Amino acid sequence: LSTPLKSFNQKMKLKALAGILTLYRAEDRLSLLDSKELKDKSTKKAIKLLPEGYEKQKTSLVHFKDTPELLKSLSNVKGLTLLAANRLNAYKVAQSGKVILTATALDYLGKKVSLVKKATTK
């Protein structure tokens, strides 16, 4: 007998995402990117903003409504995958060895996770 796969609801998906991001932070595999310093579309300047060792393992950059200049300059960086925060899930994070968040993505994910915590504590 085979049982059908049960799909996860939205709260479970967000809890899984919060859990893996917490784990990455504890293992020092999560970092924050200060994108305010980047003023133009220069990939060389964008690489200088990234933390050291990003190229040694598969790295993902999570962004949310950031400037087109930032996204354009980072899209050319080898070994860096761009992920949108509003479409992020635990599986995409687990596929990455290291995760870099922009400030706007951190704010967005913080609000999203806090809404789930409030809903589950009622």
Backbone bond lengths (Angstrom), bond angles and torsions (degrees), N, CA, C in turn:
res aa  C-N    CA-C-N  psi(-1)  N-CA   C-N-CA  omega(-1)  CA-C   N-CA-C  phi
1 L - - - 1.453 - - 1.519 110.08 -
2 S 1.286 116.52 132.26 1.457 119.63 176.44 1.522 108.80 -109.04
3 T 1.296 114.89 138.45 1.457 119.81 178.93 1.525 108.82 -102.08
4 P 1.307 117.19 139.76 1.462 118.93 179.26 1.531 110.63 -68.55
5 L 1.321 114.98 148.88 1.453 119.36 178.41 1.515 109.88 -70.20
6 K 1.312 115.37 134.42 1.456 120.07 179.51 1.525 108.23 -87.85
7 S 1.297 116.43 131.35 1.462 118.95 179.26 1.525 109.43 -83.76
8 F 1.306 115.36 149.15 1.447 121.13 179.91 1.519 110.07 -84.09
9 N 1.334 116.14 144.76 1.453 118.22 175.06 1.531 109.24 -84.60
10 Q 1.325 115.95 174.28 1.467 121.11 -173.26 1.534 112.05 -62.08
11 K 1.321 117.91 -39.67 1.466 120.85 -179.61 1.524 111.34 -64.06
12 M 1.308 116.43 -41.00 1.464 120.25 179.99 1.528 110.66 -65.76
13 K 1.330 117.15 -39.29 1.461 120.97 178.84 1.531 110.82 -64.49
14 L 1.330 116.79 -42.18 1.459 120.06 -179.95 1.522 111.62 -69.13
15 K 1.334 116.74 -36.50 1.468 119.56 176.72 1.527 110.81 -65.45
16 A 1.318 117.42 -38.35 1.461 120.98 177.27 1.524 110.35 -65.36
17 L 1.324 116.99 -41.70 1.464 121.31 178.13 1.527 110.61 -64.07
18 A 1.318 117.24 -44.68 1.468 120.85 178.29 1.526 110.59 -62.88
19 G 1.322 117.01 -39.13 1.457 121.00 -179.84 1.521 112.52 -65.00
20 I 1.317 117.27 -44.51 1.465 119.15 -178.28 1.530 110.96 -71.89
21 L 1.336 117.90 -34.47 1.466 119.30 176.35 1.527 110.90 -66.62
22 T 1.321 117.26 -36.65 1.462 121.46 175.62 1.517 110.79 -64.29
23 L 1.320 116.74 -41.99 1.459 121.57 177.73 1.532 110.81 -62.95
24 Y 1.321 117.22 -44.11 1.465 121.02 178.49 1.524 111.03 -62.54
25 R 1.328 116.55 -38.20 1.470 119.54 178.51 1.528 110.60 -65.80
26 A 1.318 117.21 -41.04 1.457 121.10 179.56 1.526 111.34 -66.22
27 E 1.321 117.51 -32.55 1.469 122.36 179.96 1.526 112.18 -89.89
28 D 1.316 117.79 6.70 1.462 124.05 179.61 1.529 111.60 59.65
29 R 1.321 115.67 38.92 1.464 121.57 177.29 1.522 111.25 -110.73
30 L 1.329 116.68 9.59 1.450 122.81 -179.91 1.516 107.94 -122.03
31 S 1.325 117.26 130.38 1.462 120.04 179.50 1.521 110.00 -139.66
32 L 1.321 114.99 166.25 1.459 122.48 -176.73 1.518 109.80 -113.57
33 L 1.311 116.53 137.59 1.460 122.78 -179.79 1.525 109.09 -104.67
34 D 1.320 116.54 127.57 1.459 121.22 175.98 1.524 107.80 -91.32
35 S 1.313 115.94 95.64 1.463 120.74 -173.69 1.524 113.07 -84.43
36 K 1.316 118.79 -4.97 1.468 120.97 -179.46 1.521 111.97 -68.46
37 E 1.324 117.26 -22.72 1.460 121.39 -178.91 1.527 112.73 -75.06
38 L 1.317 117.41 -18.53 1.462 120.75 -177.95 1.529 109.41 -89.40
39 K 1.312 116.05 118.22 1.464 121.07 -176.49 1.532 113.12 -106.47
40 D 1.316 117.90 -20.71 1.466 119.86 -177.37 1.527 110.25 -131.38
41 K 1.322 116.14 -173.35 1.461 121.88 -175.75 1.523 113.77 -89.82
42 S 1.303 118.54 23.86 1.452 121.88 -175.84 1.532 111.15 -76.46
43 T 1.323 115.44 120.16 1.457 120.03 177.95 1.526 110.82 -68.37
44 K 1.328 117.64 -35.30 1.468 121.09 179.46 1.522 110.95 -62.33
45 K 1.325 117.41 -40.89 1.468 120.68 177.87 1.519 111.17 -69.70
46 A 1.326 116.24 -35.23 1.463 120.39 178.79 1.524 110.95 -66.11
47 I 1.321 117.25 -37.91 1.468 121.26 179.20 1.529 110.58 -63.45
48 K 1.327 116.54 -35.68 1.472 120.13 179.01 1.523 112.05 -65.59
49 L 1.336 117.94 -25.01 1.459 121.54 178.99 1.531 112.68 -78.30
50 L 1.328 116.41 -21.77 1.463 120.46 -177.64 1.525 110.76 -73.66
51 P 1.336 117.28 148.65 1.467 119.53 178.43 1.528 111.62 -66.83
52 E 1.306 115.94 155.10 1.460 120.82 179.86 1.521 110.58 -64.30
53 G 1.313 116.06 143.74 1.458 121.37 175.92 1.513 114.52 84.47
54 Y 1.330 118.13 8.25 1.464 119.25 -179.41 1.529 111.69 -64.55
55 E 1.342 116.94 -29.56 1.469 120.45 -175.64 1.526 112.64 -80.62
56 K 1.329 117.58 -10.23 1.469 120.55 -177.20 1.528 112.57 -78.33
57 Q 1.316 117.12 -20.49 1.449 120.42 178.94 1.530 108.96 -142.24
58 K 1.315 116.11 166.37 1.460 119.58 -179.20 1.525 108.87 -64.54
59 T 1.324 115.78 122.76 1.458 121.58 -175.08 1.513 110.17 -121.92
60 S 1.329 115.28 139.55 1.461 121.17 176.61 1.519 109.41 -119.69
61 L 1.326 115.45 140.98 1.454 121.28 175.34 1.520 108.07 -111.17
62 V 1.324 115.98 121.69 1.461 121.95 -178.99 1.520 108.23 -97.25
63 H 1.319 116.67 124.52 1.467 121.57 -178.07 1.522 109.84 -127.29
64 F 1.329 115.68 160.71 1.465 120.83 176.09 1.521 108.65 -150.76
65 K 1.313 115.95 109.87 1.466 122.93 178.00 1.529 112.60 52.52
66 D 1.320 116.35 41.60 1.457 120.60 176.86 1.524 109.36 -84.04
67 T 1.314 115.79 170.55 1.461 120.92 -177.04 1.526 110.85 -65.53
68 P 1.313 116.85 146.88 1.471 119.85 177.61 1.528 112.33 -61.07
69 E 1.333 117.26 -30.26 1.467 120.45 178.87 1.523 110.59 -62.72
70 L 1.337 116.09 -43.77 1.467 120.49 179.59 1.520 110.52 -63.14
71 L 1.311 116.43 -48.13 1.463 120.27 -177.97 1.522 111.95 -64.55
72 K 1.309 117.24 -39.09 1.461 121.15 179.17 1.529 111.03 -65.32
73 S 1.331 116.53 -44.36 1.459 119.33 -178.35 1.528 111.70 -69.27
74 L 1.322 117.95 -34.57 1.466 120.60 -179.52 1.526 112.76 -81.43
75 S 1.324 117.22 -21.63 1.469 119.34 -179.66 1.523 111.69 -68.07
76 N 1.330 117.47 -19.41 1.461 121.20 -179.45 1.530 113.42 -90.19
77 V 1.315 118.17 -3.99 1.464 121.66 -176.82 1.528 109.34 -78.54
78 K 1.333 115.81 125.74 1.464 120.27 178.90 1.523 110.15 -70.05
79 G 1.320 116.17 139.96 1.452 121.65 176.97 1.515 114.07 81.22
80 L 1.321 118.01 7.36 1.464 122.29 -178.48 1.527 108.89 -119.05
81 T 1.318 116.37 125.68 1.455 122.15 178.49 1.513 108.96 -106.47
82 L 1.328 117.15 131.00 1.458 121.33 178.40 1.523 109.51 -92.06
83 L 1.339 116.02 130.29 1.460 121.71 178.94 1.526 109.05 -127.11
84 A 1.319 117.38 137.30 1.458 121.76 176.96 1.523 109.36 -82.93
85 A 1.329 116.87 134.65 1.466 121.51 -176.60 1.526 111.61 -64.42
86 N 1.315 117.93 -34.27 1.461 119.64 -178.85 1.531 113.08 -74.14
87 R 1.321 117.54 -10.78 1.465 121.57 177.07 1.535 112.48 -116.00
88 L 1.311 116.38 10.78 1.462 121.67 -175.67 1.524 111.08 -75.26
89 N 1.332 116.39 141.43 1.458 121.07 173.91 1.526 109.48 -138.92
90 A 1.314 116.17 170.00 1.460 121.33 -175.38 1.531 111.71 -63.41
91 Y 1.307 117.93 -33.82 1.466 121.13 -179.62 1.523 111.41 -64.16
92 K 1.334 117.12 -43.35 1.462 120.74 179.50 1.525 110.99 -64.24
93 V 1.325 116.39 -37.18 1.468 120.17 177.85 1.520 109.78 -67.91
94 A 1.331 116.79 -42.82 1.466 121.03 -178.06 1.526 112.13 -64.07
95 Q 1.325 117.83 -25.90 1.458 121.26 178.33 1.527 112.13 -74.50
96 S 1.313 117.20 -14.66 1.462 121.64 -177.20 1.517 110.63 -99.83
97 G 1.320 115.34 139.71 1.455 119.88 175.84 1.515 111.76 -76.39
98 K 1.333 115.47 -30.44 1.455 121.47 -178.95 1.524 107.92 -142.98
99 V 1.344 117.23 145.20 1.456 122.25 -179.46 1.525 108.69 -125.29
100 I 1.331 115.42 132.26 1.461 122.14 176.50 1.521 107.20 -116.14
101 L 1.327 116.88 129.85 1.460 121.92 179.19 1.517 110.16 -109.54
102 T 1.328 116.48 140.45 1.458 119.06 169.00 1.527 107.03 -82.48
103 A 1.320 117.28 165.68 1.460 121.23 -178.48 1.526 111.47 -62.99
104 T 1.320 116.64 -38.72 1.467 119.20 179.77 1.530 111.72 -68.64
105 A 1.313 116.94 -35.61 1.465 120.61 177.40 1.528 110.39 -67.88
106 L 1.322 116.78 -38.89 1.464 120.71 178.05 1.523 110.51 -62.55
107 D 1.328 117.63 -44.38 1.464 121.11 177.79 1.520 111.29 -61.67
108 Y 1.331 116.19 -45.72 1.456 120.59 -179.45 1.527 111.66 -61.58
109 L 1.323 117.01 -48.42 1.464 120.31 -178.85 1.523 111.55 -66.58
110 G 1.333 116.74 -35.73 1.467 120.15 177.40 1.515 111.81 -62.49
111 K 1.319 117.13 -43.45 1.471 120.89 178.12 1.520 111.35 -66.64
112 K 1.310 116.39 -40.77 1.467 121.38 -178.37 1.530 111.05 -64.47
113 V 1.317 116.68 -43.62 1.465 120.95 -179.19 1.530 110.60 -71.87
114 S 1.325 117.85 -37.35 1.468 119.71 -179.61 1.527 111.42 -67.14
115 L 1.321 117.89 -31.65 1.464 120.43 176.06 1.525 111.08 -64.86
116 V 1.318 116.76 -37.93 1.467 120.27 178.64 1.520 110.09 -68.80
117 K 1.332 117.55 -40.92 1.466 120.92 178.89 1.528 110.76 -61.62
118 K 1.332 117.12 -42.09 1.466 121.26 178.92 1.508 110.37 -64.09
119 A 1.316 118.02 -41.03 1.457 122.13 -178.02 1.521 111.76 -68.51
120 T 1.320 118.09 -32.31 1.470 120.22 -177.52 1.523 112.31 -85.74
121 T 1.326 117.94 -18.29 1.470 119.26 -179.37 1.514 112.60 -89.43
122 K 1.308 118.33 -7.95 1.485 121.42 179.71 1.488 110.89 -75.73
